[in-house]
Amino acid sequence: NEDIVENFSDDKTNNKDQKIDDRIKELGEFEMTAYTSDCKGCIGITKTGYDVRNTIYYDDGSRIVAVDPNVIELHSRLRITMPNGEVIEAIALDTGGAIKGRRLDLLVENREKARVEVGRKRVKVELIK
């Protein structure tokens, strides 16, 4: 949503973890990987109870990500900027055993997409309030 970025308030700052305006908080860089709902040990239901056996999207069209809830609260809305500039609107609905600290796991359709299209990337994450 580009209008959010363009409408900076007077209290904008470049410091990490500081508010850009009252709707966005920069969280900084995270490492992003991907996962599927049919992985070994997965049941297709997120930590928050959302059924992802047949979708990678939340009801509003946002992508679903797994987070460390000690870093990003579950149900948080995120804007993830990929290295190529692509922006993904996401919601934190899941957790994962390997998702600790400044890591995210993006839910994708299949293992090939996880490996080839996402792999392991450094991304910029912003919290949308």
N, C-alpha and C positions, 0 to 999 in steps of 0.2 A: 504494500500500500504506500505509494510514493508520497502521498500528501502528508503522511506522518513525518517523513524525513525532511520535507521541505518547510514545515511549519515549526522550526525550532523556536523555543521560548528564549527569553533573555538570559536564563540561567544555564545555557548550554556550556558544556565543558568537554575537553578532550581526555580527561582522566578516566582510566578504566573504572568500572563499577560506579560511575557517576551518572546521574540522570541527564539525558539529552533534553527531554521535556517530560511532562507528567505522564506520558504514555509509553515511553521507551527507556529501558535501562540497558546499557552496553554491558555484556558479561565477558567480552573478550574472546580470545581464541580457544577453540576446543578441537580435539581430535574426533573425527567422525568416521564410523564404520557402518556397516549395514547388517541387517538380519532378516530372516524370513519367519513366517508363522509356523512353518512345518519343520523347524530345526529339531535336532535330537534333544529330547527333554522339554520341548515346547508343547503347549496344549492349544495354542491359537486364541487364548484369552489373555489380555494384558493384565498387569498388576492391578489396574483400576477396574477390571471387569468388562472391558470392551472386547467384543468378539471380532477378531481380525482373520478368521479362517478364510474369508472370501473377499477381503478388501485390505488396502494399505492406506485408506483414507478415513478420517473422522467424518461424522455426519455433515459438517460444514465444508468439506473439501480439503481441510488441512491434512498434511502428512502426519503420521504417527512416529514418535521417537521414544526411545528408552533413554533414561537419564539416571544419574546418581541423585536420589532425592535429598541427599545432604547438601547438594550443590544447587540443584534446580528442583523446586517443588513439583510434585505430580499435578497435573491439570494446568500447568503453566503454558501460556501461549508464547511461541518463539518465532523469531525471524532468523533464518540461517542463510548466510551468504557464502556460497561456494567459491573456490579459488578462481573459477572462470567468470564470476560475477552473477551467476544465476542465484535467485533468491527463492527460498522455500519457506512457506508459512507452515508451521508445525505446532503440534500439541504434545506435551509430555504425558503419555499415558502408561508407560511401561518402565520397568527396571530390568537389569540384567546382571548376572554374576560377574562379568568382566567389565561392566560399566561403572567405573569408580573415578571420582574426581572430575576433571574437565574432559569427559568423554561423552559422546552421544552415539546412539545406534539408530539408524534410520530404517524403518520397516520397508522392505521392497518385495516385489512379487515372487522372485525366485533366486536361487543361489548364484546363477550366472550374472544376473543384474547386480547382486551384492558384490561379487568379485570384480567384474569388469567395469561397471558404470560408477560404482561408489568406491570400492577398495578401501583405502585409508587416506583421509584428507584432513588438512587443517582448515577449519571453517571459522567464520566470525559469527558469534551468537548474540542476539539481542532479545531481551525479555519484553514482551508487549503486554502492557497492563490494561 
